[in-house]
Amino acid sequence: MRKLLLLLLVLIASPAAAEDGHDLWLRYQPIKEPLRSSYAQYAASIVVDVRTPRLRAAADELQRGLGGLLGRPVLLSSDIRPGSIVVESGSLGETAALRLPLKELGSEGYRIRSTSIDGKHVTVIAANTDVGALYGAFALLRRIQTHEPLENINIAQRPDSPIRLLNHWDNLDRTVERGYAGFSLWDWQKLPQWRDPRYTDYARANASIGINGTVLTNVNANAQVLTPLYLKKVAALADTFRPWGIRVYLTARFSAPIEIGRLKTADPLDPKVRNWWRAKADEVYRYVPDFGGFLVKANSEGQPGPQEYGRTHADGANMLADALAPHGGTVIWRAFVYTSKTGEDRAKQAYDEFRPLDGKFRPNVMLQVKNGPIDFQPREPFHPLFGQMPKTPVVMEAQVTKEYLGFATHLAYLGTMWEEALRADTCTPRCGTPVARTIAGMAGVSNVGTDRNWTGSQFDQANWYAFGRLAWDHDLSAREVAQEWARMTWSNDPSVIAPIVGMMMRSRQAVVNYMTPLGLHHLMATGHHYGPGPWVDNLEREDWNPIYFHRADANGIGFDRTAIGSNAVAQYAAPVASCFADLKCVPDDYLLWFHHLPWDYRMRSGRQLWSELVGRYDLGVEQVREMRRTWRSLHGRVDDERFAEVDAFLRIQEQESQWWRDASIAYFQSVSRRPLPAGSRPPAHTLDWYKAVSFPYVPGH
Amino acid sequence: MRKLLLLLLVLIASPAAAEDGHDLWLRYQPIKEPLRSSYAQYAASIVVDVRTPRLRAAADELQRGLGGLLGRPVLLSSDIRPGSIVVESGSLGETAALRLPLKELGSEGYRIRSTSIDGKHVTVIAANTDVGALYGAFALLRRIQTHEPLENINIAQRPDSPIRLLNHWDNLDRTVERGYAGFSLWDWQKLPQWRDPRYTDYARANASIGINGTVLTNVNANAQVLTPLYLKKVAALADTFRPWGIRVYLTARFSAPIEIGRLKTADPLDPKVRNWWRAKADEVYRYVPDFGGFLVKANSEGQPGPQEYGRTHADGANMLADALAPHGGTVIWRAFVYTSKTGEDRAKQAYDEFRPLDGKFRPNVMLQVKNGPIDFQPREPFHPLFGQMPKTPVVMEAQVTKEYLGFATHLAYLGTMWEEALRADTCTPRCGTPVARTIAGMAGVSNVGTDRNWTGSQFDQANWYAFGRLAWDHDLSAREVAQEWARMTWSNDPSVIAPIVGMMMRSRQAVVNYMTPLGLHHLMATGHHYGPGPWVDNLEREDWNPIYFHRADANGIGFDRTAIGSNAVAQYAAPVASCFADLKCVPDDYLLWFHHLPWDYRMRSGRQLWSELVGRYDLGVEQVREMRRTWRSLHGRVDDERFAEVDAFLRIQEQESQWWRDASIAYFQSVSRRPLPAGSRPPAHTLDWYKAVSFPYVPGH
């Protein structure tokens, strides 16, 4: 027996908590020497008046962050000493004599400056408001987390837009529509008495990236949330979030006056209905004095709305706006509609519906427009409404949760997608006007849930992060954001950052390639959108079917949206429209979005369209393989726990990218009846096999 | 400004993980000196052959546990030294010369003995099997965790029953029927590729208390889990659990041959059906070679079953048993049925159905019988089938999740309930035969979910723990178990243990008092069972209505189950029956379960029944208040995080106990038309108010 025993001298690591990603980008792991000491000289103490909740929050976070990063407690003190961090809002105290320029910071900006007070070198975080100071505190921590220098700082930041929201598609039964990170964080049953500490961590994470509001409930709304039973619970969440600068919003179901108000109608011009909403708004504000307002999905995908009563979207929005106005609340009305019965191109319908309403909305109505005209596809051109509602504040809606990009197990960094949308030139009113300059806010459909890592995967945390950072600063580059996130989340080791950022930057294009290359769109399986379904042709509405969108037949493929087709291009400003309509100008990325082309169409690459299409699918799979190889090269350079999770997910992604590629090619080949290009392998199974694949219980559906 | 600043010198605690209960009773926090050193001398090294998965698991756990408890790594070594812990299964190695008596330990027992090998003092954990050794490792750790001495140990333990199962009522969409701890742990979408580390922690926790099997899916079954898509996922879970001695079981939907097998019938005597199940069993065992078997709910509450084809429960169970028998699998058939259309007392129907089938089942069929004859009420007499199926192995089904006891936020320790059931004297075949001696296993309806604390509350962990411990040793006292758990989970400080154990021991009776005192039962609100509903009289089946169970009218209250009533007492052995039927013998706890009595019936207390009833409700509320006071006295003696959670939940429990008391008294007073006894306060609201209370989205329903 003795000889059977293995000589194992296994040291137990000190019982640190397993790395599970729960700390997000706020890990605050100790910095290695000598760098740690170089930062410590700038963190001798924290001088802040903690008698307001948001400055208390700033102080707590600085203590938590600096304490972790520097490996020793950093004290709060009322005495300035050399190396103090002085946090103030309003500049009436220690920093008054500095006469810092604050006006330009607005109500949410901050300034961080290295300076002297009473001859002592200090770092000042100054702002006009407590929340500005809180954002400054997070910004200072971020500099340390990413190993940026602290000497001679003079930074001023203010957000590009005042509206920076998460939209939770969370139902009252805690399921999450299009949620791939478990279930809703909101434990309604135990609210209001029990406030899960995780609510605070959620608020901290949002505040750290500048998100200042959260819509708690699904746009496919449930009127029950407006009843006292739930408003009490909402108030408890609002109270928890408030110190972190987060306002709460709710979705308003348009038919709520009927469902919970015992009225016979929800007609927005009916005085009883208007009174009901006014009283309801008054009631909501009694529970939540700084309530943000209502987000509304109306007359869209079965949701009730004003059109049922012969009224317009403006009538509906204005009625709610009038109810909220006395309290300073906002109506955010979604432009995601496609109600036409006439067979009009679905891509055109939101513009057709809302463009004529510009100027007809109350001042406290905002229009929330998805980044593209269809529905959060892996790639879409920008929505034609951007820039074309000059009298209406427009919020860009981005989908952080990856409904159409492989759910939680496909690595797809969406910073590049949003950068693309924000930088798209609307040429409205003149060229050189990117989408970013036309918007008054950004709303991200949340990817946050009960999973321990919050977002369903380690890398999906980057999408939450990137959404917030881009909502704050629309001009940040996706690469900068990826680098920040990778440093804070994984490592400051350049040999780790570079491969991770490289993977991230290429990841979304990989998904486009293996799902919907060359401007194809909406080819996903029915309902849950998990996996390929380009053959689907049996859905009730014509414009729900993938065949509606790709229009492939023996001759060619693509949706003709030029003047000889649906003429959707005409919704864009002329220079944009003429480029999209012109085969010589339109980028390959949008080719089949705007054009129906023969299979033998000659691409810029020199290849025929059919070969190019197959080549893109092949490329997508190869790009995932490459991501896997890259990740595996990091083994031992990141913690084992998160390494294993990412590794397992990349394996799933590789398998599923192959499935997508094979199923799509099997289908398109059945239509094109063309041979595969040389070197391209036939699909593993028959088309019928792929069609027969079914999944009864896909999450988020 | 300077004078406005508060002088705050706040030290940050070292960045330890917040206490959230995730570690359950396996916390392994460092023991204080000098006790720590006294244990260290018994843990010089661990000598174990780690080449089998279960001994590897035992070694891992000993290293994890001892490393934490002793605050230093404990090495694995092949050399015995003074103070080594020597773990062996089979006693062929180091311990062979000791000639330890192992035969009596069976296949799961263990022996821990202080002894000498080669003149070196060591502690030996010996067993016939690897899993026995694993249980021994956990037992040794438990001794240290609870500060029991390690000198001169000589312990031998084997489980009282071979079947110790959790039953998960988990659906494939991850909702959990009667689940109050979030959602299902099984992340089906990411299985089999991604094995969440939490699966291992789940298995560890179960192994630590001797649970050796888990039924992954709801008894209201879904045939999809038997398709290859899911069997692959089940196999991954089984592989993860196997090193911890946990076998996987599934629920079998009786109509699966129709639903996933394309047959036209599920008749258990049809050869095609029998072949289909045989082939299906073969298939399941290809995925999971040590598959435990099928748990079946048939012809009960809408579930399909053999009676649809004119066959008996035995026909159905035997058909599945024949399919499993070649592989050593077991059919566990639930006795929870009440299909009679004749108006027979619901409490009698399971006995009526199954008693005549004793002797008609295959040897690999077990009958799973709930602890009481109705349905997991806060208190029920024991089920009359216990002891009366001598030819059939019977498994007691206990509900760990608190469907009828206030969900996660009511503190109710169920050890006392199960102790009461296990110790109940069946007088079968003779008096002095407690239920514990009539059973071949225990199955607990799991209270485990995705909540960070696993069970929805800190104290519900105790119910998971107690279930496992009592399933292993049916004679443990509820108090002993509570003490063990409190020591491992909260503190070894006597000033903490005593109040916590005191609360726990009184807690279930408090729930009985404020919900269903004196033998009342099934008075909960419809469907979700959250809150009171004694007035409910409108449900489709007569025996779903609370008024069916309490039978209160102007004259009296209670269900007459004596010979002049339903005669349910006759299902018990004569001495038991005659006591239950006799007002002088029947305990107050079962009074209204067996008797219908006038409101002015004189109780043992001297009070009239009406006054006694109201007094019990009042007492229940007061007992919760007392628990709150007790808990508050522990402030500062347990960690702040868990303290706050328990405190918040007790506040909810106090509010809801008041609601239960008030609503019940409002209702019963409307029936009895009697004045409240002196000193008893009228309900806060009218009966109509209580009737109008509704909750649209209660968890677990």
HADDOCK unambig.tbl for C-alpha pairs under 7 A between the chains (distance, minus, plus):
assign (segid A and resid 1 and name CA) (segid B and resid 93 and name CA) 4.74 0.50 0.50
assign (segid A and resid 1 and name CA) (segid B and resid 94 and name CA) 6.86 0.50 0.50
assign (segid A and resid 2 and name CA) (segid B and resid 78 and name CA) 6.69 0.50 0.50
assign (segid A and resid 5 and name CA) (segid B and resid 49 and name CA) 5.13 0.50 0.50
assign (segid A and resid 5 and name CA) (segid B and resid 78 and name CA) 5.53 0.50 0.50
assign (segid A and resid 6 and name CA) (segid B and resid 49 and name CA) 6.77 0.50 0.50
assign (segid A and resid 6 and name CA) (segid B and resid 78 and name CA) 6.39 0.50 0.50
assign (segid A and resid 7 and name CA) (segid B and resid 77 and name CA) 5.67 0.50 0.50
assign (segid A and resid 7 and name CA) (segid B and resid 78 and name CA) 5.50 0.50 0.50
assign (segid A and resid 8 and name CA) (segid B and resid 76 and name CA) 5.51 0.50 0.50
assign (segid A and resid 8 and name CA) (segid B and resid 77 and name CA) 5.77 0.50 0.50
assign (segid A and resid 9 and name CA) (segid B and resid 75 and name CA) 5.63 0.50 0.50
assign (segid A and resid 9 and name CA) (segid B and resid 76 and name CA) 5.49 0.50 0.50
assign (segid A and resid 9 and name CA) (segid B and resid 77 and name CA) 6.35 0.50 0.50
assign (segid A and resid 10 and name CA) (segid B and resid 75 and name CA) 5.92 0.50 0.50
assign (segid A and resid 10 and name CA) (segid B and resid 76 and name CA) 6.35 0.50 0.50
assign (segid A and resid 11 and name CA) (segid B and resid 73 and name CA) 5.93 0.50 0.50
assign (segid A and resid 11 and name CA) (segid B and resid 75 and name CA) 6.53 0.50 0.50
assign (segid A and resid 12 and name CA) (segid B and resid 67 and name CA) 6.97 0.50 0.50
assign (segid A and resid 12 and name CA) (segid B and resid 73 and name CA) 5.30 0.50 0.50
assign (segid A and resid 15 and name CA) (segid B and resid 68 and name CA) 6.73 0.50 0.50
assign (segid A and resid 17 and name CA) (segid B and resid 17 and name CA) 6.84 0.50 0.50
assign (segid A and resid 49 and name CA) (segid B and resid 5 and name CA) 5.12 0.50 0.50
assign (segid A and resid 49 and name CA) (segid B and resid 6 and name CA) 6.73 0.50 0.50
assign (segid A and resid 67 and name CA) (segid B and resid 12 and name CA) 6.94 0.50 0.50
assign (segid A and resid 68 and name CA) (segid B and resid 15 and name CA) 6.81 0.50 0.50
assign (segid A and resid 73 and name CA) (segid B and resid 11 and name CA) 5.89 0.50 0.50
assign (segid A and resid 73 and name CA) (segid B and resid 12 and name CA) 5.29 0.50 0.50
assign (segid A and resid 75 and name CA) (segid B and resid 9 and name CA) 5.61 0.50 0.50
assign (segid A and resid 75 and name CA) (segid B and resid 10 and name CA) 5.90 0.50 0.50
assign (segid A and resid 75 and name CA) (segid B and resid 11 and name CA) 6.55 0.50 0.50
assign (segid A and resid 76 and name CA) (segid B and resid 8 and name CA) 5.46 0.50 0.50
assign (segid A and resid 76 and name CA) (segid B and resid 9 and name CA) 5.49 0.50 0.50
assign (segid A and resid 76 and name CA) (segid B and resid 10 and name CA) 6.33 0.50 0.50
assign (segid A and resid 77 and name CA) (segid B and resid 7 and name CA) 5.61 0.50 0.50
assign (segid A and resid 77 and name CA) (segid B and resid 8 and name CA) 5.73 0.50 0.50
assign (segid A and resid 77 and name CA) (segid B and resid 9 and name CA) 6.36 0.50 0.50
assign (segid A and resid 78 and name CA) (segid B and resid 2 and name CA) 6.71 0.50 0.50
assign (segid A and resid 78 and name CA) (segid B and resid 5 and name CA) 5.47 0.50 0.50
assign (segid A and resid 78 and name CA) (segid B and resid 6 and name CA) 6.32 0.50 0.50
assign (segid A and resid 78 and name CA) (segid B and resid 7 and name CA) 5.47 0.50 0.50
assign (segid A and resid 93 and name CA) (segid B and resid 1 and name CA) 4.62 0.50 0.50
assign (segid A and resid 93 and name CA) (segid B and resid 2 and name CA) 7.00 0.50 0.50
assign (segid A and resid 94 and name CA) (segid B and resid 1 and name CA) 6.75 0.50 0.50
assign (segid A and resid 172 and name CA) (segid B and resid 697 and name CA) 6.51 0.50 0.50
assign (segid A and resid 173 and name CA) (segid B and resid 697 and name CA) 5.54 0.50 0.50
assign (segid A and resid 189 and name CA) (segid B and resid 698 and name CA) 6.81 0.50 0.50
assign (segid A and resid 193 and name CA) (segid B and resid 648 and name CA) 6.20 0.50 0.50
assign (segid A and resid 193 and name CA) (segid B and resid 652 and name CA) 6.80 0.50 0.50
assign (segid A and resid 194 and name CA) (segid B and resid 648 and name CA) 5.68 0.50 0.50
assign (segid A and resid 648 and name CA) (segid B and resid 193 and name CA) 6.22 0.50 0.50
assign (segid A and resid 648 and name CA) (segid B and resid 194 and name CA) 5.71 0.50 0.50
assign (segid A and resid 652 and name CA) (segid B and resid 193 and name CA) 6.82 0.50 0.50
assign (segid A and resid 697 and name CA) (segid B and resid 172 and name CA) 6.50 0.50 0.50
assign (segid A and resid 697 and name CA) (segid B and resid 173 and name CA) 5.52 0.50 0.50
assign (segid A and resid 698 and name CA) (segid B and resid 189 and name CA) 6.77 0.50 0.50
